[in-house]
Structure formats: C-alpha cells, structure tokens
C-alpha cells in the first residue's frame, strides 16, 4: 500500500542564489527558499522565472529538485541541462551568481507515492531528471525501505549522481551506451536483471521519455507497480507549470478504463507508468474522453 498525495498549490517567492556549479554535463543551482523547502515532497518541482525583471521572456523553466534542506536556512537545489542548448532561459540561469534573486514558484505537482511499509524499491534514472530520485531515496530510507539504483546515459558525463547512488543505495548499477562508465548498454537492457537481483517490489523512474516508456513496460512484464516522473515531457511542453495553459496534456487511462487528457504539471509530475499511453504522447487519441470528432463524422 502507498500513501496517496494531493496536488500542491505552490508558493511564489523571491529566492536568493547561494551557489551555481557545474556537475558533469549539467548545472546545479542552490537557492534559499525556506517556505518552499519546508513544503517540498519528493517528486515535486519548481518553476523559475528567467531573464530578470525587465525581460520579455514570459515562460518559466520547470526544473526537478535534487535536494532540500529545511533545517539549514531552507535551501532548494535544482538541476538543469544547458549543454549545447539554444535556450536563452537556461543560459541565463547558468550565468547567475551568489546573492542574485530569482522569482520561484513551488513546490508544484503531485509527489511520489510512498510505501506505508518497508519494501524493496528500485530507482531508475537518466539525464538531469535523475536528480529527483535522491530526495526520494532519503525519504524511503527513513521508512526503512531498501533502495537500489539503476542509472544510465549515452556517456559517463551524462549520468547524474552515480557516486551519490553508490554511497546511499543498497546497490547501484550504472550503464552507458559507450561503456565509458559502468557496464555497456542501455537501461532497458539492464533493467530485467536488476529487478531480479534486487527483488524489487516497486519501481520509481525519472528521466527521458523513452526511458520511462521502457521502464513502465518492463515493470508491467514483471508484475510490478511503476511510478514515473514525466519531467522531461513537462520541460518540453509547459509554459506555466500550474495547469493554466493546458500545453502539457497527455493521454492516461483511468481506473474506469477511460482515456482522459491529464496535465503533466498538476496531475503529475508523478504518474502510474502502466496507465500512460506512451505511443500517443503529443496527440489526442480518438477514443479519449472529449476528443474532437472529425468533420462529417457520426454525432
């Protein structure tokens, strides 16, 4: 059984930059935001305004949270990718310095559902989204769960948190497509063996959409529940992060078997992997509730 969390309303605050550092291919920014740190639950995200007070850039950047420290000044650490990016917004974030101010809204979205009893948990991640797994791991360990990691990426520098996973996990498996770190291969290829060796009862995942699709399929094959954070889908589609703009909708099957279009930012970020219609992302399936009918079709 799991605790079922509700969606967060989020607070708007002016956060102070504490540090900005490069971590392999990514940037990690630590912000002082006590009220947000106090309310945060693993799997939630924050939305940062970019460009400063006089900018014409209206769209916030929705970012996963790596770590919060409510007891140490109330800090929130986020991770983002600016490697080769043409996005001036993340470029602006990467150029911030200590004591700069950033308008922040958070925490937002539904967090991971947590087991009520100690179970064996497998946390699967790739890219900067893997950052969201580490606050989850800390919470699971406090609930006396065993925590196993599987992290992957195309190269060693694209794998976030490998050392942290080895330090805090009961086991940690790392795979890279070019074999530059850990085993050679993909997360999809390594996952069945890791599930068997860890004896996992539940699978949590965060990372690129193809990874989430593969994790959901493999977990279903093993009869395991999966929870996936669709943070990459949100980053690529969201304009507001609060559900108002309706740009981050995706098709999901409900308990009644009916497909509905849900918002990644408010109905997620965390969703049941087996309920997402991965092959229909970016579309409105014809059988979804409220889907538009073709002209001339039956009424």
Buried (B, 14 or more C-beta within 10 A) or exposed (E): EBEEBEBBEBBEBEBBBBEBEEBBBBBBBBBBBBBBBEBBBBBBBBBBBBBEEEEEBEBBBBBBBBBBBBEEEBBBBBBBBBBEEEBEBBEBBBEBEEEBBBBBBBBBBBBBBBBEEEBBBBBBBBBBBBBBBBBBBBBBBEBEBBBBBBBBBBBBBBBBBBEBBBEBBBBBBBBBBEEBBBBEEBBBBBBEEBBEEBEBBBBBBBBBBBBBBBBBBBBBEEEBBBBBBBBBBBBBBBBBBBBEBEBBBBBBBEEEEEBBBBBBBBBBBBBBBBBBBBEBBEEBEEEBEEBEEEEEEEE
